[in-house]
Amino acid sequence: MKDLKELLYKTGILEVKGSTAVRISGIAFDSRKVNQGFLFIAVRGLQSDGHSFMQQIADAGAAAIVCEAFPENIRENITYIKVKDSSLALSFIACNYYENPSSSLRLIGITGTNGKTTTATLLFQLFRKLGYSTGLLSTVKNQINEEFIPATHTTPDALQLNALLRHMADEGCTHCFMEVSSHAVVQNRVAGLAFAGGVFTNITHDHLDYHKTFEAYIKAKKQFFDNLGSDAFALVNTDDKNGRVMLQNTEAEKVTYSLTSMADFKAKVIENNFSGLMLGINGQEVTFRLIGSFNAYNLLAVFGTAVLLGEDKIKVLTALSSLGPVEGRFEYIISHTKITGIVDYAHTPDALQNVLNTIKDIRTGNEKVISIVGCGGDRDASKRPLMARIACEMSDKVIITSDNPRSEDPEEIIAQMKKGVPPLHFKKTLSITDRREAIKTACTLAGPGDIILLAGKGHEKYQEIKGVRHPFDDKEILRETFNVLHV
């Protein structure tokens, strides 16, 4: 049980009806989860408005309700707290309810369009290797040391997030590395958290279905850095033109990393092939198991973050050199006949271009590159023709197929993608709606030494069609197809 008055700290109270001297048995912003003695926070969401359920919440036995507008019928046995922004209040209430767990951790937030998962996961693996008890919050999974917790969103809601951080603190974690999505920033899911540092990877075309404009998307990312405290650091990639934009209004210590210009943390790609990367990082030559210049940026961000957290440079580089690729990020399988299949989560134009550029850098020039590309339904449709165009311009053969069509017609998504195919590339482009069949066709077309890229799904173990998730794993299907075709 918690005191209501303590839970309301920093929530921006405008008016109260009733007494705040109330004991609270739990908190919820989902009306279906309210029990006797609960505090309910009425949040205005995309699908529903919690204010519509206040009568139902009162009937369920709620002790108090936080809202932006009082209901017409005020119950005498319930305390009503009016605030300016209930989503912001929810985050502070969650922090207070779980006793501000982020203040017990060195919490690092990683934001950007591409590279968040790899950077967060490598940091988690690095600090585990350095001997720390560590937590991870990512698109792929949430993890507390060796305990795995399924991930449903890039950044959990404020209640789940603080519950996970509380669990980490109770388990003795000293550090936590988490992806911070633009949605989470705008929806105030990370408000009230005590970040020790923030990392900016890059920003490219994505999530315009939600943010509507690229400027709004940039503003959402920048807001995260604007909210960092003076005792935190802000580490940004200045090879991205928006890197310095992130630093404009932050109170945090401003730190930079780069492959092409002067920066606090600097790296140079010396070698890049299927054996890995050799980088010169701040005067040290190190070989890493990861592949591609985009991973050079990720490794540099990890190195910089670790040093800013007080770790020894040589120990960090030694430990980093032993770490392998993150699941679904440029993972590759080689068939009996030396066909290389690469599985990557690339689902934005920039990410797809990065992966294909990496393949271009490490190929000999004699092999064909066959790309299998799709776009998700119910997401930013404007990137569909761009992705098809990039695939066509940088591949010898392209198969346009389904990703996660969700509620949309996959044929319509493919039709929108095909609008980006230049006429001179029509002959080398196929459309196969069934993703499994697309993979089989690519394997049939490939010869010894050729490279097949499966882009878009990466680590995902499902395909979502008409609201139903069907088991589907690009990597396993590729492996099975190699075996069935004896290639």
Secondary structure, DSSP 8 states (H G I E B T S, - for coil): -EEHHHHTTTS-EEEEES-S--EESEEESSGGG--TTEEEE--B-SS-BGGGGHHHHHHTT-SEEEESS--SS--TTSEEEEES-HHHHHHHHHHHHTT-GGGGSEEEEEESSSSHHHHHHHHHHHHHHTT--EEEE-SSEEEETTEEEE-SSSS--HHHHHHHHHHHHHTT--EEEEE--HHHHHTTTTTT--EEEEEE----S--HHHHSSHHHHHHHHHHHHHT--TTSEEEEETTSTTTTGGGTT--SEEEEEESSS--SEEEEEEEEETTEEEEEETTEEEEES--SHHHHHHHHHHHHHHHHTT--HHHHHHHHTT----TTSSEEEE-TT--EEEEE---SHHHHHHHHHHHHHH--SSS-EEEEE---TTS-GGGHHHHHHHHHHH-SEEEE--S--BTS-HHHHHHHHHTTS-GGGGGGEEE-SSHHHHHHHHHHH--TT-EEEEES-TT--EEEETTEEEE--HHHHHHHHHHHHT-
